[in-house]
C-alpha cells in the first residue's frame, strides 16, 4: 500500500464543481423522472469527460444522493449544503462523497443498459460489489478488473439465478455486464474517491489502494451487518491513524495571450474551479484543465450578475496575487464596453452588447419603468428616466447620452424635483432634529412651511403629519431629550407643547386613526370577515396614495407593526406599516 498523502485532489472534485456551476446557472435540465435531459447530458459531458456517458450519469446522481443538488422546476439546482461543501477542504469533500456513494452503491451499476433478460437480478448486485470491495481492502498485489472478475467467479457470485444458470450464453452475458461494472469501478469511481491509485496508465488499469483508502474500505465493510466474505469483516475493525491528505498544490496560473485573452489553469480547490467556471469558457477538461476568459464569456458572466471587481478579487486570491500586468485594466475595459447603455432623445435605451439588458429585465424595478423595443433596446418615459438611470448605475452599468451627430442636440435629463409633501417632511423633520441636537443652525422656516402647507390637499397634509410623527418617534428613541425651551423664531407648527422634548406639529388636525389597538381590532375583524378596507397611506418618500386592500394578517417585524394585504392598486401583496396609515375605513 502506498502512503496516504496523494499528489493532488482527484479529478472528481473538479468535475463536481463544474457540475454545480452549471446547475447554479440553471443550465442542467431534468426530466420528470429525475434524469438529465439529452442536451444537458451533452453539456455536462463537455465539461467533464466527453467520451464517458456512464461517468457523467454517475457524477450527477452522486451529487443528488449527497444532497448537493436538488431537482425543482425542471432543473437541477445547488442546495445550501453544496455551497458549504465547496468551501470545505478537499479531504472533507472527498469523505462526504464517499459516504454518499457507499450508502447508494446502486450508482455504480445503474448506468448499465436495461437487462431485458434479467440475467442478474437487482438483489444480486450489492453482494457482487461488496465482494469486490472486500478484495480491494487488503490485496495481495495490484488488481485489475479481470482479477476481480475471476475472484467473484471462484466465489460463485457470477452464476445467474433461476433457469439462466444453465444457459451458457446468459452466463457469458452476466460475466460481461459484471466486467463492465468492475472496469468502471476501477477506472472512475475508486480513483475519483481517492481510495486507490492507478498503477498502469494504458490498457486495462490496475489499481492499488492507499493506506487510508484500505482502512476506510475495511471500516465501511465492517458496518455492513451479516456480511460473510473471505476474509470476514463482520467484527468492528480499528481504523488506523491514516487521515486522508493531499500534497500542497500550486496556485491557479493566470496568463494573457497575444489576442488580449486570459488563460486560467485552476489546480485546486474545488471552489476555485466553481468560480472560474462561472465567468470563463472551458477549453479543455483534461487535467490540467484550461479556461479562457474572453469579452463574450465576461459579458455572459455580467448578464448573470457578475462584475469586474468580484472577478479580479477571485483571480487575485486563487493565483496567490500573481496576476499578469495589465489584466485589471483589460477586464475593466471589457466591463466599460459591455456594460455601457446609451440613451437618445425620447429615452430609447441601446445597450452596447445585445445581452446587456438581460439581467436588468429580470428585475421588477426595470420592467415596471420600461417597454421593450425590438430585440435588445428599451424605452423609458421621461418622468421615469432619472430614477431608472440611477438604478442602472447602482447595478454597475454606465449610462450616457448617445454621441450626437452633426447639428443634432442631445436632450438633457429632466431636472429632479422634490415633491411638496417630501419637502414639508424635510422641513419639519429638520426642525425636530434641531430641537434635539444643540448647536445645529436654527433656520427661519416659518414662511416656507406655511407656503408649502397651503399648496397641499388635506390628505397630503395628514400624510405629512403621520410621516413626521413616525420620524420623530424614532428620533426620540435615538437622541436624548435636551429639555430646551421652544425657539420663539421657529414656526408655531413646529414648536413643542411644553414637554421639553420633541413636539408634534401643533396646528395639524388630529389623525382619525385613534389608538393603535383600535386599528388592530378593525383590521382583525376585516381579516376574519375577508372584507376589503380603504386606507390613505403615506410611504417613506411622503407620497400619499389612496388604496383598497384585502387584509391577510398582522405581523410585527423590526419593532414595527405591519399589515400584510393584497393591494388592488398594485395588484400584488404588500406590507403596510400601521404608523404610516393616515385614514382607515371599512366602507
C-alpha positions in Angstrom: 0.0 0.0 0.0 1.2 3.5 -0.8 1.3 6.3 1.7 -1.9 8.3 2.3 -0.5 11.7 1.1 -1.8 11.9 -2.5 -0.1 14.3 -5.0 -3.3 16.2 -5.8 -7.1 16.1 -5.2 -8.8 13.7 -7.7 -10.4 14.9 -10.8 -13.8 14.0 -9.5 -13.8 17.1 -7.2 -13.2 19.4 -10.1 -15.9 17.7 -12.2 -18.3 18.0 -9.3 -17.5 21.7 -9.0 -18.2 22.2 -12.7 -21.5 20.3 -12.4 -22.5 22.6 -9.5 -21.5 25.7 -11.5 -23.7 24.6 -14.4 -26.6 24.0 -12.0 -26.0 27.4 -10.5 -26.5 28.9 -13.9 -29.7 26.8 -14.5 -28.1 25.0 -17.4 -28.9 21.5 -16.3 -32.5 20.5 -17.2 -34.0 17.3 -15.9 -36.9 15.1 -16.9 -39.9 14.3 -14.8 -38.1 11.0 -13.8 -35.1 13.0 -12.5 -32.8 12.1 -15.4 -30.7 14.7 -17.2 -32.2 15.9 -20.5 -30.1 14.8 -23.5 -28.9 18.4 -24.2 -27.9 18.8 -20.5 -26.2 15.5 -20.6 -24.1 16.5 -23.5 -23.3 19.9 -21.9 -22.2 18.3 -18.7 -20.1 15.8 -20.6 -18.3 18.6 -22.4 -17.3 20.0 -19.0 -16.2 16.6 -17.6 -15.4 13.6 -19.8 -16.9 13.9 -23.3 -16.5 10.3 -24.2 -17.8 8.7 -21.0 -21.6 9.0 -20.6 -21.5 6.5 -17.7 -19.2 8.7 -15.7 -21.4 11.8 -16.3 -24.5 10.0 -15.1 -22.7 8.6 -12.1 -21.4 12.1 -11.2 -24.8 13.8 -11.4 -26.5 11.0 -9.5 -23.8 11.1 -6.8 -24.3 14.8 -6.2 -28.0 14.3 -5.9 -27.6 11.5 -3.4 -25.0 13.6 -1.4 -27.6 16.3 -1.1 -25.6 18.8 -3.1 -28.2 19.0 -5.9 -32.0 19.2 -5.8 -34.4 18.8 -8.7 -37.0 21.5 -8.9 -39.0 23.2 -11.7 -37.4 21.1 -14.4 -33.8 22.0 -13.4 -31.0 20.8 -11.1 -30.2 23.4 -8.6 -27.4 23.5 -5.9 -28.5 23.2 -2.3 -27.3 25.3 0.6 -25.2 22.3 1.5 -23.5 22.5 -1.9 -22.1 26.0 -1.2 -20.9 24.9 2.2 -19.3 21.8 0.6 -17.4 23.9 -1.9 -15.8 25.9 1.0 -14.5 22.8 2.7 -11.0 21.3 2.4 -10.6 18.7 -0.3 -10.3 15.9 2.3 -13.7 16.7 3.8 -15.2 17.0 0.3 -14.0 13.5 -0.6 -15.2 12.0 2.6 -18.7 13.4 2.1 -18.9 11.9 -1.4 -17.6 8.6 -0.2 -20.3 8.3 2.4 -23.0 9.2 -0.2 -21.6 6.6 -2.6 -21.3 3.8 -0.1 -24.8 4.4 1.1 -26.0 4.2 -2.5 -23.9 1.5 -4.2 -26.5 1.2 -6.9 -25.0 4.3 -8.5 -22.0 2.1 -9.6 -24.1 -0.1 -12.0 -27.4 1.8 -12.6 -25.9 3.4 -15.8 -25.9 0.0 -17.5 -28.5 -0.5 -20.3 -31.6 -2.3 -19.2 -31.2 -6.1 -18.6 -34.2 -7.3 -20.6 -33.3 -11.0 -20.0 -32.9 -10.3 -16.2 -29.6 -12.2 -16.2 -28.6 -10.7 -12.9 -31.5 -9.5 -10.6 -31.1 -6.3 -8.7 -30.7 -8.1 -5.4 -27.6 -9.8 -6.6 -25.6 -6.7 -7.5 -24.9 -5.4 -3.9 -23.3 -8.7 -3.0 -21.1 -8.6 -6.1 -19.9 -5.1 -5.4 -19.3 -5.7 -1.7 -17.2 -8.8 -2.5 -15.1 -6.8 -5.0 -14.6 -4.1 -2.4 -13.6 -6.7 0.2 -10.9 -8.0 -2.2 -9.7 -4.5 -2.7 -9.5 -3.7 1.0 -6.4 -5.9 1.6 -5.0 -7.0 -1.8 -2.0 -9.3 -2.2 -0.9 -7.5 -5.3 -2.1 -4.9 -7.8 -5.6 -5.8 -9.1 -7.3 -5.4 -12.5 -10.9 -5.8 -13.5 -10.1 -9.3 -14.8 -8.6 -10.3 -11.5 -11.7 -9.2 -9.6 -13.9 -10.9 -12.1 -12.0 -14.2 -11.6 -12.3 -13.9 -7.8 -16.0 -13.4 -8.0 -16.4 -16.3 -10.3 -14.4 -18.6 -7.9 -16.8 -17.5 -5.1 -19.8 -18.4 -7.3 -21.2 -14.9 -7.4 -21.4 -14.7 -11.2 -23.8 -17.6 -11.6 -27.2 -16.3 -12.7 -30.2 -17.3 -10.7 -33.0 -19.4 -12.0 -33.0 -21.1 -15.4 -30.4 -18.7 -16.7 -27.6 -20.5 -14.8 -27.9 -23.5 -17.2 -27.6 -21.3 -20.4 -24.0 -20.6 -21.4 -24.9 -17.5 -23.4 -26.7 -15.9 -20.4 -23.8 -16.9 -18.1 -21.4 -15.2 -20.6 -23.7 -12.1 -20.7 -23.8 -11.9 -16.9 -20.0 -12.1 -16.8 -19.8 -9.3 -19.4 -22.1 -7.0 -17.5 -20.2 -7.5 -14.3 -16.9 -7.0 -16.0 -18.1 -3.6 -17.4 -19.1 -2.5 -13.9 -15.8 -3.6 -12.4 -13.9 -1.8 -15.1 -15.9 1.3 -14.4 -15.4 0.9 -10.6 -11.6 0.7 -11.0 -11.3 3.3 -13.7 -13.6 6.1 -12.5 -15.3 5.5 -9.1 -12.5 4.4 -6.7 -9.8 6.7 -8.1 -12.3 9.6 -8.1 -12.9 9.0 -4.4 -9.2 8.8 -3.7 -9.5 5.2 -2.5 -7.0 3.7 -4.9 -4.1 4.7 -7.1 -3.9 3.7 -10.8 -0.7 1.8 -11.5 -1.0 1.2 -15.2 -1.7 4.2 -17.4 -2.8 2.4 -20.6 -4.9 -0.7 -21.3 -6.8 -2.3 -18.5 -5.9 -0.2 -15.5 -4.5 -1.9 -12.4 -5.1 -0.3 -9.1 -3.6 -0.3 -5.6 -5.4 1.1 -2.6 -3.8 3.7 -0.5 -3.2 3.1 3.2 -6.1 5.5 4.0 -8.3 4.0 1.3 -7.8 0.5 2.5 -8.6 1.5 6.1 -11.7 3.3 5.0 -12.9 0.4 3.0 -12.3 -2.1 5.9 -14.1 0.2 8.3 -17.1 0.7 5.9 -17.4 -3.0 5.2 -17.3 -3.7 9.0 -20.5 -1.6 9.3 -22.4 -3.9 6.9 -24.3 -6.4 9.1 -24.4 -10.0 8.1 -21.5 -9.7 5.5 -20.0 -13.1 5.2 -17.0 -12.8 2.9 -13.4 -14.1 2.8 -11.7 -12.6 4.8 -14.6 -11.9 7.2 -15.1 -8.4 8.3 -18.2 -8.9 10.5 -16.4 -7.7 13.6 -15.6 -4.0 14.1 -12.1 -3.2 12.9 -10.0 -0.4 14.4 -9.4 2.4 12.0 -5.7 3.1 11.6 -4.4 6.5 12.1 -4.1 7.3 8.4 -6.0 10.5 7.7 -6.7 11.5 4.1 -4.4 14.3 3.0 -3.2 15.9 -0.2 0.1 17.5 -1.0 0.2 21.3 -1.4 -0.7 22.4 -4.9 0.4 25.4 -6.8 -1.9 28.4 -7.2 -4.0 28.8 -10.3 -2.0 30.0 -13.2 -3.3 33.1 -15.0 -1.7 34.2 -18.2 -2.6 36.6 -21.1 -2.5 35.7 -24.7 -1.4 37.9 -27.6 -5.0 38.5 -28.5 -5.6 40.0 -25.1 -7.4 36.9 -23.9 -6.9 35.4 -20.4 -6.0 31.8 -19.9 -6.7 30.3 -16.5 -5.5 26.9 -15.3 -7.1 26.2 -11.9 -5.5 23.4 -9.8 -7.3 23.4 -6.5 -9.5 23.8 -4.6 -12.9 22.9 -6.0 -14.2 26.3 -5.0 -11.7 27.9 -7.4 -13.0 25.6 -10.3 -16.6 26.5 -9.4 -15.9 30.3 -9.6 -13.8 30.1 -12.7 -16.5 28.1 -14.5 -19.0 30.8 -13.8 -17.1 33.5 -15.7 -14.8 31.7 -18.2 -15.1 29.3 -21.1 -13.7 25.8 -20.7 -11.2 25.0 -23.4 -10.2 21.5 -22.2 -11.4 19.5 -19.2 -8.4 17.2 -19.3 -6.0 17.8 -16.4 -4.7 20.4 -16.1 -8.0 22.0 -17.2 -7.7 25.3 -19.1 -10.2 28.1 -19.2 -10.3 31.1 -21.5 -11.7 34.4 -20.4 -12.9 36.4 -23.4 -15.1 39.5 -23.7 -18.0 37.3 -24.7 -17.6 35.0 -21.7 -17.2 38.0 -19.4 -20.4 39.6 -20.8 -22.2 36.3 -20.1 -21.0 36.5 -16.6 -22.2 40.1 -16.3 -25.6 39.1 -17.5 -25.8 36.7 -14.6 -24.9 39.3 -12.0 -21.1 39.2 -12.1 -18.8 42.3 -12.1 -15.2 43.1 -12.8 -14.3 43.8 -9.1 -15.5 40.4 -8.0 -13.7 38.6 -10.9 -10.4 40.4 -10.2 -10.7 39.7 -6.5 -11.2 35.9 -7.1 -8.4 35.7 -9.6 -6.1 37.5 -7.2 -6.9 35.1 -4.3 -6.6 31.9 -6.4 -3.4 33.0 -8.2 -1.7 34.0 -4.9 -1.6 37.6 -6.1 0.4 36.7 -9.3 -1.7 38.4 -12.0 -0.2 39.5 -15.3 0.4 43.2 -15.8 -2.5 44.9 -17.5 -5.0 42.3 -16.6 -7.0 44.6 -14.3 -7.1 47.3 -17.0 -8.2 44.8 -19.6 -11.1 43.4 -17.5 -12.3 46.9 -16.5 -12.2 48.0 -20.2 -14.4 45.0 -21.1 -16.9 46.0 -18.4 -16.9 49.6 -19.5 -17.6 48.4 -23.1 -20.1 45.7 -22.4 -22.0 47.3 -19.5 -22.5 50.6 -21.4 -26.0 51.8 -22.1 -26.7 54.9 -24.2 -29.9 56.9 -24.5 -31.2 59.1 -27.2 -33.9 61.9 -27.1 -37.2 60.2 -26.4 -35.3 57.9 -24.0 -34.6 55.0 -26.1 -32.0 52.8 -24.3 -29.5 51.0 -26.5 -27.1 48.5 -24.9 -23.5 48.2 -26.1 -23.9 44.4 -26.1 -27.0 42.5 -27.2 -27.4 40.8 -23.9 -26.5 43.7 -21.6 -30.2 44.3 -20.6 -31.0 40.6 -20.0 -30.1 40.8 -16.3 -32.0 44.1 -15.6 -35.0 42.8 -17.4 -35.3 40.1 -14.7 -35.8 42.8 -12.1 -39.3 44.2 -11.5 -38.0 47.7 -10.9 -36.7 47.8 -14.5 -39.7 46.1 -16.1 -42.2 48.5 -14.5 -40.4 51.5 -15.9 -39.6 50.3 -19.4 -41.1 48.9 -22.6 -39.2 46.5 -24.9 -38.2 48.0 -28.3 -37.1 45.3 -30.7 -34.7 42.5 -29.7 -32.4 44.4 -27.4 -33.5 48.1 -26.9 -35.9 49.5 -24.4 -37.9 52.7 -23.9 -38.4 54.7 -20.7 -40.8 57.6 -20.1 -39.3 61.0 -19.4 -40.7 61.1 -15.9 -39.1 57.7 -15.0 -35.8 58.3 -16.7 -33.8 59.9 -13.8 -34.7 57.2 -11.3 -34.1 54.4 -13.8 -30.7 55.8 -14.7 -29.7 56.0 -11.1 -30.9 52.4 -10.6 -28.9 51.1 -13.5 -25.8 52.9 -12.3 -26.2 51.2 -8.9 -26.2 47.9 -10.8 -22.8 48.8 -12.3 -23.9 50.0 -15.7 -22.6 53.1 -17.4 -25.5 55.2 -18.7 -24.6 58.1 -21.0 -26.2 60.0 -23.9 -25.5 58.7 -27.4 -22.9 60.6 -29.4 -24.7 63.5 -31.1 -24.4 63.7 -34.9 -23.7 67.0 -36.8 -26.2 69.6 -36.0 -28.1 67.3 -33.5 -28.7 68.3 -30.0 -28.9 65.9 -27.1 -31.9 66.5 -24.9 -30.9 67.0 -21.3 -32.3 64.9 -18.5 -35.4 66.4 -16.8 -34.5 68.1 -13.6 -35.1 66.1 -10.5 -37.7 67.9 -8.4 -38.7 67.4 -4.8 -42.4 66.8 -4.3 -44.1 69.3 -1.9 -45.1 66.6 0.5 -41.5 65.4 0.8 -40.2 69.0 1.1 -42.6 69.6 4.0 -41.5 66.4 5.7 -37.8 67.5 5.4 -38.6 70.9 6.8 -40.4 69.6 9.9 -38.0 66.7 10.5 -35.1 69.1 10.4 -36.7 71.3 13.0 -37.3 68.3 15.2 -33.7 67.3 14.9 -32.6 70.8 15.6 -34.5 70.8 18.9 -32.8 67.5 19.9 -29.3 68.4 18.9 -28.0 71.7 20.3 -25.7 73.6 18.0 -27.5 73.0 14.7 -28.3 76.0 12.6 -31.6 77.5 13.6 -33.3 78.3 10.2 -36.3 80.5 9.9 -38.6 78.2 8.0 -42.0 79.5 9.0 -42.8 81.3 5.7 -41.6 78.3 3.7 -43.6 75.9 5.9 -46.7 78.0 5.5 -46.4 78.4 1.8 -45.9 74.7 1.2 -48.7 73.7 3.6 -51.2 76.0 1.8 -50.4 74.3 -1.5 -51.3 70.8 -0.3 -54.6 69.0 0.0 -56.0 67.8 3.3 -55.0 64.1 2.8 -51.5 65.2 1.8 -51.2 67.3 5.0 -52.4 64.4 7.1 -49.9 62.1 5.4 -47.1 64.6 6.1 -48.1 64.7 9.8 -48.2 60.9 10.0 -44.7 60.5 8.5 -43.2 63.3 10.6 -44.7 61.7 13.7 -43.1 58.4 12.7 -39.7 60.1 12.2 -39.9 62.0 15.5 -40.8 58.8 17.4 -37.7 57.2 16.0 -35.6 60.3 16.9 -37.0 60.3 20.5 -35.6 56.7 20.8 -32.2 57.5 19.4 -31.5 61.0 20.7 -31.5 62.1 24.4 -34.1 64.8 25.3 -32.1 68.1 25.9 -35.1 69.8 27.6 -34.5 73.0 25.6 -37.1 75.8 25.7 -39.0 76.4 22.5 -37.3 78.6 20.0 -39.5 81.7 19.5 -38.2 82.2 16.0 -39.5 78.8 14.9 -42.9 78.5 13.2 -45.8 77.7 15.5 -46.4 74.4 13.7 -43.0 73.2 14.7 -42.9 74.1 18.4 -43.2 71.6 21.1 -46.1 71.6 23.6 -44.1 72.2 26.7 -42.8 68.6 27.1 -39.3 69.8 26.9 -38.6 67.3 24.2 -39.7 66.6 20.7 -43.1 68.1 19.9 -45.6 67.1 17.3 -47.0 69.7 14.7 -49.4 71.6 16.9 -51.9 73.1 14.4 -52.3 70.0 12.3 -55.7 68.2 12.7 -55.7 65.0 14.8 -55.4 61.8 12.8 -58.6 59.9 12.6 -57.0 56.5 13.3 -57.2 56.7 17.1 -55.3 54.2 19.3 -53.2 51.5 17.6 -55.2 48.8 19.5 -58.4 50.1 17.8 -56.7 50.0 14.4 -55.7 46.4 15.0 -59.2 45.5 16.1 -60.7 46.9 12.9 -58.1 45.1 10.8 -58.6 41.8 12.7 -62.3 42.0 12.1 -61.7 42.6 8.3 -59.3 39.7 8.2 -61.8 37.4 9.9 -64.6 38.5 7.6 -62.3 38.6 4.5 -63.6 42.0 3.6 -61.6 44.8 1.9 -60.7 48.1 3.6 -60.0 51.6 2.3 -56.9 53.4 3.5 -54.9 56.5 2.8 -51.2 55.6 3.1 -48.0 57.6 3.1 -44.7 56.0 2.2 -41.2 56.9 3.2 -41.0 59.4 0.3 -44.0 61.2 1.6 -46.2 60.1 -1.3 -49.8 59.8 -0.2 -51.9 57.2 -2.0 -55.5 56.0 -1.6 -55.8 52.3 -1.8 -58.3 49.4 -1.4 -56.6 46.4 0.1 -57.7 42.9 1.3 -56.1 42.3 4.7 -54.5 38.9 5.2 -52.5 39.1 8.5 -50.9 41.4 11.1 -47.2 40.9 11.8 -44.5 42.6 13.9 -41.1 43.0 12.3 -38.1 45.1 13.2 -40.0 46.6 16.1 -42.9 47.8 13.9 -46.5 46.6 13.3 -47.3 45.8 9.7 -50.4 44.9 7.8 -49.9 42.2 5.1 -52.6 42.7 2.5 -53.2 42.4 -1.2 -53.2 45.8 -2.7 -55.7 46.2 -5.6 -53.8 49.3 -6.8 -50.6 47.4 -7.3 -52.2 44.0 -8.0 -49.8 42.3 -5.6 -49.2 41.5 -1.9 -47.8 44.5 0.0 -46.7 45.3 3.6 -48.1 48.5 5.2 -46.7 50.0 8.4 -49.5 50.8 10.7 -47.9 54.1 11.9 -48.0 55.3 8.2 -51.7 54.7 7.7 -53.4 58.1 7.5 -57.0 57.0 7.5 -58.7 53.7 7.6 -62.3 52.8 6.6 -64.2 49.6 6.1 -66.9 51.2 3.9 
